[in-house]
Amino acid sequence: MNPASAFARIDPRQTARKLLQTELEQLPADEREVIERFIARRSVSRNIVRELDRSRSLGERVADRVAAIGGSWPFIIGFLVLLFAWMGFNTFVLAREAFDPYPYILLNLVLSCLAAIQAPIIMMSQNRQAAADRLGAQHDYEVNVKSELEIMQVHEKLNALRERDWAVLVELQNRQIQMLQRLLERQAGVGDGEPASNPESQDRESP
């Protein structure tokens, strides 16, 4: 039996039905696309981060940048320095002519406006990151499904090879048994056809 013919009988659709335990037509669109790529021997993996970076709008890029800067130690240290400088300048330098004396009402107003603007921007970046995580998880699931399908098909091919080898071994063993039987029959036939020894000749040869 030819190994290629044994592999040809392994249907990828049947392998997918065994794994998913349902008909392919009843699968969701994303899973059906994975099965179609598996049948067509096409790749499923792709770079999700690169695709999302290319599809980002200007607002999304700004939100990501603000979230990256606002969640860093340089921003916190710089902001603290600015706060202390503001309070020290209005308290000790300007003294009575301070434009924002204690309790720094203008500073509180600026901080409140900054927090009101910064919080939604950071939430926009977090929502986009959550969407990217969902896409990444979906992509991982698709890759895992295709990997399981490939592994199952490899197992089926190995089983087909093992069955083919067993069939070849059994056939060889049967041929050897038939050859041994023929040899035994020939030896038995030769033994039956030998002439019987003459007793007189044996008496002459004996002293």
C-alpha positions in Angstrom: 0.0 0.0 0.0 1.3 3.4 -0.9 1.7 5.9 2.0 0.4 8.7 -0.1 -2.8 6.8 -0.8 -3.2 6.1 3.0 -2.8 9.8 3.7 -5.2 10.8 1.0 -8.0 9.0 2.9 -7.4 11.3 5.9 -10.1 14.0 5.5 -9.3 17.3 7.3 -13.0 17.9 7.6 -13.5 14.6 9.5 -10.6 15.6 11.8 -12.3 18.9 12.5 -15.6 17.2 13.3 -13.8 14.9 15.7 -12.3 17.8 17.6 -15.2 20.2 17.6 -17.9 17.5 17.8 -20.3 19.4 15.6 -21.0 20.0 11.9 -18.8 22.6 10.3 -21.8 24.6 9.0 -23.1 25.1 12.6 -19.8 26.7 13.8 -19.5 30.5 14.3 -17.9 32.5 11.5 -14.5 32.8 13.2 -14.2 29.1 14.0 -15.4 28.2 10.5 -12.7 30.5 9.1 -10.1 28.6 11.1 -11.3 25.3 9.8 -11.2 26.6 6.2 -7.7 27.8 6.7 -6.8 24.4 8.2 -8.3 22.5 5.2 -6.6 24.9 2.7 -3.2 24.6 4.6 -3.1 28.3 5.2 -1.6 30.1 8.2 -3.7 31.4 11.0 -1.2 33.3 13.1 -0.7 37.0 12.6 0.7 40.0 14.5 -2.2 41.5 16.4 -0.2 44.3 18.0 1.1 45.5 14.6 -2.4 45.4 13.1 -3.8 47.4 15.9 -1.0 49.9 15.8 -1.6 50.5 12.1 -5.4 50.9 12.6 -5.1 53.4 15.4 -6.6 56.8 14.9 -5.0 60.1 16.0 -7.2 60.3 19.2 -6.2 56.7 20.1 -2.5 57.5 19.6 -2.8 60.6 21.8 -4.7 58.6 24.5 -2.0 55.9 24.5 0.7 58.6 24.8 -1.0 60.4 27.6 -1.6 57.1 29.5 2.1 56.1 29.0 3.4 59.5 30.3 0.8 59.8 33.1 1.7 56.4 34.5 5.4 56.9 34.7 7.7 57.9 37.5 9.2 60.8 35.6 5.7 62.3 35.3 5.1 61.9 39.0 8.4 63.3 40.1 8.1 66.2 37.7 4.5 66.9 38.8 5.6 66.9 42.5 8.4 69.3 41.6 6.0 71.6 39.9 3.6 71.6 42.8 6.3 72.4 45.4 7.6 75.1 43.1 4.2 76.6 42.7 3.5 76.7 46.4 7.0 77.9 47.3 6.9 80.7 44.7 3.5 81.9 45.9 4.4 81.6 49.6 8.0 82.8 49.9 8.9 84.7 46.7 5.7 86.7 46.0 4.5 86.7 49.6 1.8 89.3 49.8 1.7 89.8 46.0 1.1 86.1 45.3 -1.4 85.4 42.6 -2.4 82.2 44.3 -1.9 82.5 48.1 -2.6 79.8 50.6 -4.8 77.6 50.4 -3.9 77.7 46.7 -7.4 77.8 45.3 -6.1 78.3 41.7 -3.8 75.3 42.1 -6.7 73.2 43.2 -8.7 74.3 40.2 -5.9 73.5 37.8 -5.5 70.0 39.4 -9.2 69.3 39.3 -9.4 70.3 35.6 -6.3 68.2 34.8 -7.7 65.2 36.6 -11.1 65.7 34.8 -9.4 65.7 31.4 -6.7 63.0 32.1 -9.1 60.4 33.6 -11.3 59.9 30.5 -8.2 59.9 28.2 -6.6 57.2 30.3 -9.9 55.2 30.3 -10.0 55.5 26.5 -6.5 54.0 26.3 -7.5 51.2 28.8 -10.6 50.4 26.7 -8.5 50.1 23.6 -6.0 47.9 25.5 -8.9 45.7 26.7 -10.1 45.4 23.1 -6.6 44.4 22.0 -6.4 41.8 24.8 -9.7 40.3 23.6 -8.4 40.1 20.1 -5.2 38.6 21.3 -7.2 36.0 23.3 -9.3 35.2 20.3 -6.2 34.9 18.1 -4.6 32.5 20.7 -7.8 30.4 20.6 -7.7 30.2 16.8 -4.1 29.2 16.8 -4.7 26.6 19.5 -7.6 25.1 17.5 -5.5 24.8 14.4 -2.6 23.4 16.3 -4.9 20.7 17.8 -6.3 19.9 14.4 -2.8 19.5 13.0 -1.7 17.3 15.9 -4.8 15.1 15.5 -4.1 14.8 11.8 -0.5 13.8 12.5 -1.8 11.1 14.9 -4.2 9.8 12.2 -1.3 9.7 9.7 0.9 7.8 12.2 -2.0 5.4 12.8 -2.4 4.9 9.1 1.3 4.2 8.8 1.2 1.7 11.7 -1.7 -0.1 10.2 0.0 -0.2 6.8 3.2 -1.6 8.4 1.2 -4.2 10.3 -0.5 -5.3 7.1 2.9 -5.6 5.3 4.3 -7.6 8.2 1.4 -9.9 8.3 1.6 -10.4 4.5 5.4 -11.2 4.8 4.7 -13.6 7.6 2.1 -15.4 5.5 4.5 -15.7 2.6 7.2 -17.1 4.9 4.8 -19.6 6.3 3.7 -20.7 2.8 7.4 -21.0 1.7 8.1 -23.1 4.8 5.1 -25.3 4.1 6.3 -25.8 0.5 9.8 -26.7 1.7 8.4 -29.2 4.2 6.2 -30.8 1.5 9.2 -31.1 -0.9 11.3 -32.7 1.8 8.5 -35.1 2.7 8.1 -36.0 -1.0 11.9 -36.6 -1.5 12.0 -38.7 1.7 9.1 -40.9 0.4 10.7 -41.4 -3.0 14.1 -42.8 -1.8 14.6 -46.5 -2.6 14.8 -48.9 0.3 18.3 -50.2 1.1 19.2 -53.9 0.1 19.9 -56.2 3.1 22.2 -58.4 1.1 24.5 -55.5 0.2 24.6 -54.6 3.9 25.6 -58.2 4.8 28.4 -58.1 2.2 29.8 -54.9 3.5 29.7 -56.1 7.1 32.8 -58.0 8.1 
